[in-house]
Amino acid sequence: MSELLQLLTWDTEFFGLKIGRVLPSRLDSARLRAIIKLAEKERFECLYFQAEPDDAETVTLAEKAGFHLVDVRIVLEHPFDERPAPAPHYPIPEEIRLMIPRRKDVSTLEEIAVEIGHTSRFCFDRRFPPDACPRLYQAWLHKAIADDRGSVIVAQLWGRTVGLIACGVLANQVGNIQLAGVQSNRRGRGVGTTLVQGALDWFRARGVDRAEVTTQARNVPAQRLYQQMGFFTRRMTLYYHKWMSDQK
């Protein structure tokens, strides 16, 4: 649309709201006025904005303009270089098996996907309908299962499906963990460690240079798991939503 705003077609169709992304990550007063004017002209209903956390002017202007902080996003990466991989703090239990999804696993995987969404910005922004976040994460799960260029790895503990991790390869040959979670009542048993190790093995087999995953600052257990498995923080951004109806 412009160098200021991008129409998010998938989000717009899924939520039934005209949603756009603010393209610059830094703001000044003139740029912000132009963004708001364009959003009003194009009748956007919601804007997403990822701000650089080290720019005080951007943060101050965004908050004064009604952008509400809904997430702090952390991108972690795992370099596949010559350094030795750290030994998992918890050994991988023999009773955990990794496999591809079966049709009979889908309902359980959908429940796990909904749990994953509990820490997402769509859950914390109460302007979205209550069913929006569960539907979104289930849709992401089904998209990952149907993607023949990626893989969904399922963890079974004593024969019961208890976790999943969805892997893909980006255009720049970077491995990407798209979705990962373990049933809340099965955590602390090495399932997460096993799933991340399975994803790393999948990436290595495809010759990628590095792997990355995005998680929320509020999801400290996930950060600790990835750091334990050799991931390092690469980037952090402040994620805002602005509802244009608040302008009126």
N, C-alpha and C positions, 0 to 999 in steps of 0.2 A: 504493500500500500504506500509506504514512504520509508524514509530513513528513521522515522519516529515511532510508527506503530505498525504491527503486523496482525492481520486477522488470523485467529486460530480456528481454522475450519472444523477440525475434529472436536475440539472443546465446545464450539458453538453448536454443532449438531447434537452432541451428546447431552449437554445441559439444557438446550433449548433457549440459550441466552447468547447474545452477540458478545463474544469475548475476544479481547486483543492483548497482545504483548507489547509493552514498552521496550523498544530496542536499545536505546542508550542505557548504560549502567550508571552514568553520572548525570546530574542535572544542574542547570543554573536557572535563574528566574525566567529568562526568555525562552529557553527550551521547554520548560515545564508549561508555560502559558500556551505554547504552540501545540504541545501534546494534548492538553485539555481541550483546546479549541477544536482540534482535529477529531478527537474522540466524540465531542458533542455533535459535530457536523455529521459524522458517520454513524451516529446513534449507537455507539457501543454501550453495553450495559455493565461490563466488568472489565477491568484492566489488571493484568499481571505485571509486576515490576520487580526485577532482580537488581538490587543496589549493591555497589561496592561498600563494604563495611567501614572502610578507612577514610571515607569522604564525608566530613561533617555537614557540609553545605547540602549535599544530596539528601542525607537522612533528614535534616531539618526541613527542607523544602517539601519532601515527600509527605512527611507527617502533617505539616501544616495544610497540605492540599487534600488531606483525607485519605491518603494511602495508609492502610492498616497492616502492621506487621503480623504475618500469619505463619512464618517459618524462618528458621535459619538453616540454610542448606549447606551441607559439608560434602565436598567431593574428596574421596580417598582413592589413591592409586597404589597398585602393586607393580613395581618394576620387575620385569623378567630379565635380570642381568646375572652377573656372576656371583653376586653376594649370596651366601647361604640363607635359605628360608628358615625362619624361626621355628623351633619345635613347638607344637601346640601345647598350651598350658595343661589341657586335658587330653589324654590319649583317646584316640577314636575307638569307641567300644565295638566289640565284635558283633554285638546284637543289632547293630544298625546296618541296614542295607540301602544302597542307592540304586534307583531304577528309573525308567521312563514312566510317565503317567499311564495308567490304565483307565478305561472308561468308568470302572466302578470306583475309582479314586476321586472323580471330578467333584462330587458334592463335598467331600472332606477338604479338597484343595480350595474350593470356593469359600468355605468357612475360614480357612487359614488366610486366604487373601483378604477377607473382611477384617480379620485381626490385624494384618499388616497395616491396613489403612487407618487404624486408630491413632497413629501419630502423624498423619498427613495434614497438610494445610487445608484440605477440603473438609476434614473433620473439625478443625479448629476455627474455620470461618463459618459461623452459624447462619450466614446469609444463604448458603447453599441448602437445599432441602435435606432433611435427615437421611433420606435413602440415597443421596447422591454419591457419597463416598463409598458405601458398600457396593453399589452398582458399578462404580468406576473401577474399583480394584478387581472385581470379578471380570469385568470386560478386559482389563489388562492381562489377567490370567489366561483367559480364552485366546486372546491375541497371541500371547507367548506360546501357548500349546500349538496353535495353528501355524506358527512361523517355522518353516522347514529350514531356515538358515540359522536358527538358534536351537536351544535345547532347554527343556524344563526337567530338572532333576528332582526326583521325589525321594524323601527319606522315610524308611520304615523302621519302626522300633518294635521288636517282638511281633513282626507281621502286621503292624498297624501303621497306616499312613499318618505321619506326624509333622512333616515339614516339606518345604519346597524351595528351590532356587532357580530362577530363570536367567539364562545366559544368552548373550548375543555378541556379534562382532560388528563394531561401527565401521563406517566407510574408511576411516583412517587406520584401520587394522588395530583398533584398540578393543580389547575385550570389555564387555559391559554387563554388570549384574543389574538386571532390570527390576527384579522382585525377589524378595527372600523373607522367609518367616518360618517359625516353629510354633506349634500349638502352645498356648500359654501354660497349660498344665504338664507339658513335656520338656520345658526348658531346664537348663542346668544339667543335662544328661549327655552332653557332647553332640547333640543333633546338629546344632548350628555350625560347630567346628567341622563336622563331617561334610555338611553341605558346601561350606566355603572351600574346603579342600577339593571336593568333587568339581566345583566350578573352576578352580585354578588348574586342575588336571585337564579339564575340557579345553580351557584357553590355550594351555601349553601345547596340546595336541594339534592345535590349529595355527601355531606359529605366530601368535600375536606378540607385539613388543611389550605390552603392559596391559593390566586390567584396571578398571575403575568401577566405583560404586558411589551412588549419591544417597546420603541419609540425612536425617534431621538432627540438629543439635540437641533436641529434647530426647532423642533416642540414644542415650548413653550406653546401654547394653550392646547395641549394634556397633557403635564406635569401638568399644573395647574388644569385641570379637574380631573385627576387621584388623585393628592394630595388632592384636595377638597373632594374626595370621600373616603379618608382613605388609600391611597397607599403611600408607603415610598420608596425612592430610595435605591435599594439593591446593584446595581453594575453598573459601567460605563466602557466601552471599546472603544478604538479607532479602527475604521474599515478601513482597507486599501485594495486597489486593486493594483495588479501589472500585467502589460501586458508584456508577455515575449518577444514580438517583440521589445520592447525597449532595450533589451539586445544586440541586433545585431547592 
